[in-house]
Amino acid sequence: MITLSKKLKAGTVVKKDDEPKRISIRDKLLVKEVQEMEENLPKTCKANFNDHNTLHLFTLTIAPEEGFWNGGKFKFSINVPEEYNIVPPNVTCDTRIWHPNIGEGGEVCLSLLRQNSIDSLGWAPTRKLKDVVWGLNSLFSDLLNFEDPLNVEAAEHYERDKESFKSKVRDYIQLYASR
C-alpha cells in the first residue's frame, strides 16, 4: 500500500512498458478506504490482499463467534469495479454455505450491495468498503433474513424444521468451512 500511495502522490502509476497511466478515481478512493476498513474490521473478520498495489481485489474471511455458523470460516471475494463509488463492489461467497441470504453459487443478498433498492438501503456513493464488510459480517447475526431470502430452500428448511436446519448448517461447516 505504501508503494501505491507514493505513486498516487506523484499522480501517475508506471505501467510495465514504462508509459505513465493516470490514477483512477476508484484507486484514489481505495487508498483511503482500505486503510479505514482495516482499522475498523470487526474482530470476526480478516481482509487479505494478494497484491497491495491491487486494492480493488481482495478476500474477506469471516469467522462468526456465535449463531448458526459459529465455528465456520467463510471466504468472500470482493472486486471493486472501476465505476466505484457510483456502483457497489461485487461480492461472492467462495465457501459453500447453507444460508438464506447466500445462494449455492455464492451470490450474496445484501441490500447495500444493490445498485437500486426499493427500501432505500441500497448502494449510495456515501457508502464505503467498511460498510460492506460490516454488512457481510452482519449476515451471520442481526441481518440474517428468512423473510426475503435468496436461497428460498434454506429459508423454507428453517421454517419447517429449525433443528434439521441447524444440523445441515453444521454439516456444511464441517465439509466446507472448518477452521
C-alpha positions, 0 to 999 in steps of 0.5 A, a space after each residue: 500500500 505504501 508503494 501505491 500511495 507514493 505513486 498516487 502522490 506523484 499522480 501517475 502509476 508506471 505501467 510495465 512498458 514504462 508509459 505513465 497511466 493516470 490514477 483512477 478515481 476508484 484507486 484514489 478512493 481505495 487508498 483511503 478506504 482500505 486503510 479505514 476498513 482495516 482499522 475498523 474490521 470487526 474482530 470476526 473478520 480478516 481482509 487479505 490482499 494478494 497484491 497491495 498495489 491491487 486494492 480493488 481485489 481482495 478476500 474477506 474471511 469471516 469467522 462468526 463467534 456465535 449463531 448458526 455458523 459459529 465455528 465456520 470460516 467463510 471466504 468472500 471475494 470482493 472486486 471493486 469495479 472501476 465505476 466505484 463509488 457510483 456502483 457497489 463492489 461485487 461480492 461472492 461467497 467462495 465457501 459453500 454455505 447453507 444460508 438464506 441470504 447466500 445462494 449455492 453459487 455464492 451470490 450474496 443478498 445484501 441490500 447495500 450491495 444493490 445498485 437500486 433498492 426499493 427500501 432505500 438501503 441500497 448502494 449510495 456513493 456515501 457508502 464505503 468498503 467498511 460498510 460492506 464488510 460490516 454488512 457481510 459480517 452482519 449476515 451471520 447475526 442481526 441481518 440474517 433474513 428468512 423473510 426475503 431470502 435468496 436461497 428460498 430452500 434454506 429459508 423454507 428448511 428453517 421454517 419447517 424444521 429449525 433443528 434439521 436446519 441447524 444440523 445441515 448448517 453444521 454439516 456444511 461447516 464441517 465439509 466446507 468451512 472448518 477452521 
